[in-house]
Amino acid sequence: MSSEIALKAEDLGKAYLIYKRPEDRLKQMLFRWRRFYEEYWALRGVSLEIRKGESVGLVGRNGAGKSTFLQLAAGIIQPTTGSVTAHGRIAALLELGAGFNPEFTGAENVRLSAAILGLSSEEIEDRFQSIAEFAAIGDFINLPVKLYSSGMYARLAFAVAAHVDASILIVDEILAVGDAAFTQKCMRFIRKFRENGTLIFVSHSPSSVVSLCDRAIWIDGGEVQEIGDAKVVCDNYLASLDRERDNGASFKIGGRRRSTVERPASAVNLPKAVNPIQVFSFDPEASWYGRRGATIEGVRFLDADRLPLQIMHGGEEVILQIRCSIADELSSPIVGFYIRDRLGQNLFGDNTYLHYVNDPVAVRQGQELHAEFRFEMPYLPTGQYSVCCAIANGTQQDHVQHHWYDEALIFDVASSHIVRGLVGIPMLGVDLHPVEISEAAALPAMNAAMGD
């Protein structure tokens, strides 16, 4: 069984000694039987296993202990208590430039870092050109890294990690500083690496964790709060952040959180020549959180004639209706939604804030509030999707969350012509016709004449 474990932590903890005054360090050296410091536990009592081939995400606020755990896992720092054991070569992308000598050139640091990670001199030289091409920093490869921008650090560090045949890849927010093109290149590598390697990924974007990871570990205050399915853990983590921002005793969390959506037995066989979407009923037992000064009572799709939809199609104009009951007076209510795929990625969504920012629609206790969003449903790949919706009061930057509903409504796409990408945009027209060479050659001249 141990051969299936990539990384194992047992009662892992890391404490730092805090001295209030500089002279206390000297006193501690002279009088070892006394204590002139205070202990700060960055991590305590962490026990977990990560299996080979798993992708595990770490979530938690700044200072929660995520980076400390990764540094312990990578062997950069030593634990105060417990142990952590890794089986396989680790490539760790932690702090920018970690392991780089600022006085060395990029090329020298490539050779040094690759050697530390276990490559022989011959292997390093064989792969050096490929590493340089992956980093794509041009002539800066021959300049000291102290002249590099944070993006260049990230490029060089990731390029090395991608070429050392690691079995465990640790990524800690390093992609946040890269440009879009390089970030996409790195994400392509990570997704390819996941096919055979073990990924430990830290991000402040829970949707990225859900997209990339099988499981998630939520760390707060140096202790593990929850380990489980990535989507469930991230939902609970986000709910806890909203509860703390609200700072109200009436804030609650309820409903059931599920890692997968069961396809109902009543699902019908739909024609495969179109992009059919079967809509299931509003689920009042889905996971939720909020103060419940307002409650979402129903979510449904309507057609252009305002009739409820059980079957709809990609490209069809639909209305998403969200009905809310009001328990407390709301001066500036905001109702919004996301359409999410099965991994919990937000595909698209909207809310009412900007539409009513200059003329808020106040509601009183005992009233109902209906929000409707009219849009053209995009074409979706086959699979199951959910509608996440919420009602809050205030502004987009400063609001009280009254009812956030995860997976309030489920719908299923039985067949689709979309095989790549997250969504397909309904085309207003598609035209394909041959053009004679003489006709094509005349077009530039014709356009120039019309421009004159």
N, C-alpha and C positions, 0 to 999 in steps of 0.2 A: 504493500500500500504506500510506503514511503517513497517508492520510485515514481509515484504519480503526483507527488507534492513538489511544487516549484519553490515555494517560500513558506516557512513556518515560523510564527512568533509565539513565544510562551512567556506570559507574565512580563512582557517587555515594558520597560520604563526608562525615562531619561530625565534626570534632575540637573539643574544648573545652580551653582552656588552664587548667591547675590551678596556682595559686600557693600555695605552702606558707605564706608570710608576707605580710602586707599590703604591707610595704616592697618586696617583690619586683616588684610592679606598677610602682612608681616607677623602680626600677632598670632594668626592661625598657624603659621609655620613654627613659631617659637613655643606656643602653648597648645599642643595638639589635643590635650584632654578637654579643652574648652571649645566652645563654638562661637565664632565671631561672624557667622554668615547666616543667611536664610536660604532655604531651599525653594527653588521654583521648579515644579514638575511640568515639563512640557508634554510629557507622555507618561501614562501610568496604567499598568495592569492590562496591556493589550495582548490578547491571545487569539490567534486566527491562523487559518491555512488557506493558501492560494494554490490551486491545482495547476498542473502543466496544461498549457493551451487555453487557460481562462483569460478573460479580459475583465479586470476589476478597476472600478473607479473609486476615487476618494473624494468625498464632498465634506464641506464644513467651512465655517467662516475663517477670516484671517486670524492667525494665532491659535487655531484649534489644535494643532499638533500634526497636521498632514505632512508638512515638509520634514519635520523631525522624524516621523516614521519612515519616510523614504530615505533619508540620510542614514538611518540605522540599517535599513534593508540593504542599502548599497555598500555598507561598510565604511562610510565616510566618517562617522562618529561611533563611539562605543557606548553600549547601554549601561545605565546605572544598575538596573535590575533585569533579570530574565535574559532571554537569548532570542536571536533571530538567525535562522539558517536558510540559505539559498542553495538550490541545486541547479547549477547551470551558470553560464557566463552572463553577467549583468552589464547592460549599457544604460547608464543613468544620465538623463538630461534634466538636471536640477537647476541650480543657480546659473545665471548666464556666465559663461567663461570659467565655470568650476573646473579645476584641473589645468587651466591654461596659464602659462607664464606670460605676463603682460609684456615682458621685454623680448620674448621670442617672436619670430615671425609666425604667420599663420601656418606655413609649411612645416616649420619646426615643431609647432604645437600639434599638428596633425600626427607627425611621427611619434612624438612623445605620448600623446593620448592613446594612440592605437597600440603602442607598446605596453602601456599600463593595462589596457584592456585585453592583452594576451596575444596580440599578433606578432609573428616573427618579423625580422627585418625584411626577408624576401616577400612575405605577404604584404607588408606595408608598401613596398615599392611597386608591387604588382597592382595594388589598388589605389595608389596615390592619385593618379590621373582621374580616375572615376570619382574619388572623393572631391577633388578640386572642381570637377564639372558639376557635381551635385550641389556643392556650396555656391557656385556661380558668383564669386566675389571678385573675379578678374585679377588685376595686378595686385590687389590688396593681399593676396595669398603670400606675397613676398615682403610684406610690411609688418612691423610689430603690431600685435593685437591690441595694444593700448591705444592705438589710433582707430580702432573699429567702433562702429555704432553698435547699439544693442542688437539690431537686426543682423549685422554681420557676425556677431558672436553666435547668435542662434543658428545661422546658416552653417557655420563651420562646425559647431558642436553636433548638430543633427547629422551633418554629412559623415562625420567620423562614426557616430553611433550606427548609422545605416550600413556600414561596411565592415563591422567587426564580428559578424556571425553570432550575435548575442542570442541567447534563448529566452532571456528576460529583459524587457524594455521598460524602463521607468521614465515617464514624461511628466514633468511638473510645471505646467503653465508656460513653458518656454515658447510655445507657438504664439502666445499673445503678442509678441513683439515683431513678428515677421510680417512681410507684405503679403497680400492676398495670394499672389501666384506661388510664392514659396510655401505658404501655409497649405495650399491645396496639394502641392507636391509632397509635403510631409504627411498629410492625411492619407494620400494614396499609398505611401509606404507603410503607414501604420495599419491601414486596412489589409494590406497584403501580408504584413508581419503577423497579424492576428490569426491567419490561417494555420500557422504551425507554432508560433511563439506565445509567450505569456506576457501580457500587457498590464502594467499598473499605471493608471492614468489619473492625473489630478487636474481639475478644471473648476473655475467658478461658474461655468455654464452647465447646469444640470442636464439640459437637453443634449449637450455633447457627450456627457457621461452615459445617458440613456442610449444614444445612438451607437456608441462604440463598445459599451461594456455589458457583460452578462450579469455581473453582480456589482453592488456598490457597498462601500463602507462609509458610514457617517461618523465623523469624529468631532467631538465638541469638548472643550475644556480638558484636552489631553486624554480623553477616554472614549472608547467606542460606544456610540449610542445605538447603532443598529447595523446589522449586516444582512443583506438579502438581495432579492431581485432589484436590478438597477432602477427600474421605473418606480417601484413601490418605495424604495428608500429615498429617492430624489423627491418624490411627491411629499413624503413626510418631512423631509428637510425643509422644503419650501414652505410648507404649512407652518413649521415652527418659526421660521423667520417672520412670516406675516403675523403670527400670534404675538411675537415679541415687539414688533413695530406698533401693533395695536395697543399693547400694554393695558388691556382691559380684562377685568376678571370674568367678563361674560363671553370671552372668546373661546370657542369650542372646536373640537375636531371630531368628526363622526363618519358614519358610513363604512362600507367595506372597501379595502384597497386590494386590487387584484392585479397579478402580474400578466395575465393573459385574459383575453375576452373569449368566452365560450361561444361558438357558433350555435345559435338556437336550433333546436330540432325542426322548427317550422320553416326554416329557410327553403325558399322555392327554387326550382331550376329555372334559370333565366336565359334568354337568348344570348348567344355569344357574338353576334354581329355588331353589337353596340357596346357602350360603356354603362351597363346597368348597375344601379346602386339600390340595394335593399335597405330600407330604414326600419330599425327596430324601435320599440317603445322607449319613452323617457324612463330612466331608472332612478326612482326616488331613494334607493339604497346605495347609490354610488358614493364614493368617498368625497367628503366635503370638509370645509373649515370656514370659520368666520364668526362674527358677533351675533348674527341672526337678527339684526335690526330690520332686515329684509330677507325674504326667503324665496328662492327660485322654485316655483311650483310646477313648471312645465316647460319643455323644450320640444319643438317640432318643426319640420319642414312643411312649407305650403307651396302650392303651385301658383302660377300667375293669376288664377281665379280665386286664390286664397282657400283652396281645398287641401286638406291634409294629404301628404304624400307618403306612401309606403314603398313605392318604386319610383326612382328618379333616374336621370341619365346625365353623364358628363356632357357639358355644353348647354344644359337646360337652365333657364332662368328660374331661380327658386327664391323663396323667402324663408329665412331662419327666424322663428318667433321664440322669444324668451319671455315667459310670464312670471311676474314676481308679486308676492304679497308683502305689504308694508306694515311693520310692527312699530317702528319709530319714525318720527318725522325726518325726512331727508331733504336737505336744502339743495344739494347738487349731486344727484345720483348719476352713476356711471354704470352702464351695462355693456359687457363685451363678451367676445368668444374667441376661441381658437379651434381650428380643425387640426387634429393630430393623427399621425400614422401609428401603427402598432408599436413602434419603438418610443412613442411619446414625443417625437419631434413636432414642433409647431410648423405646420405647412403654410397656413395663412390665417388671418383673423382681423377683427376690427372692434372698435368700441364707440360709444356715443359721445365721448368727451368733446372732441373738436367740433362736432356738429352742433353742440349746445353750449359751448364755452361762454358765449356772450349772452345767452338767454337760458339759464338753467331751468329745468323742469322740476320744481319742488313738489314733493308728495307728502301727504299726511297719513297718520296712523289709520289703518283700516282700509286704505285704498289699495288698488292693484296698479302695477306699472307694467306695460307691455313694451318690449323693444323688438323691432323688426329690422332685419338686414336683408336687402334685396341684392342678389348678385348672380352671376352666371357661374354655375358649378364647373370647375375645371375637370379635365379628364384625369382620372386617377388610376394608378397601377392596381392590379388585383390585390386584395387583402382587406383587413378590417381597420376601420377608422373610428375615431370618437370625437364628440363635440365637448370641449371644456368651456364652461361659461361662468360668469361671475357678476355680482352687483356690489358696488362700493359707493362711498359718498366722499366727495372732495374733489381733488384734482389728480391728474396722472402722477404727479410727483409726491403729493401729500394727501393720502386718503385713508379711510377706515374700510377694511374689507369686511363686508357683512355676510356674504355667502359665495364661496368659491366651490364650484362643482366640477370634480374630475369625472370624465367619462359619463356625463349626464345622458348622452344619447350615443348609441352605437349604430354604425351602418357598415354594410359589407359590399365590396365591389367584386362581382362574380367573374367578370371577364373584361379585358382591356387590350387596346392596341398599344398602350404605353408600357414599354419594357425597360426604359432607362429614364433616370431622373425621378424627382419626387411627384411632380404634377405635369400635366400637359395643358397648354393654353388652347382653348377653342379658337380655331382659325375663322376669320370672317370670309376668307376665300382661299382656295388653293388652285393654282393654274399651272398646267404643264403643256406646252405646245411647241412644235418645231418652228424654227425661223430660218428662212433661206439666207445663205451667206451674203448675197447682194443686198438683201433687206437689212441684215444686221449691220453691214458696213455703212449703210446710209443713215442709220439712226444717229450717230454722233454729229454728223453734219446737220441733220434736221434739227437736233436739239440746240446746236450752236446758233443756227439761224433764228430759231424761236426766241433764244435768249437775247439776241440782238434787237 
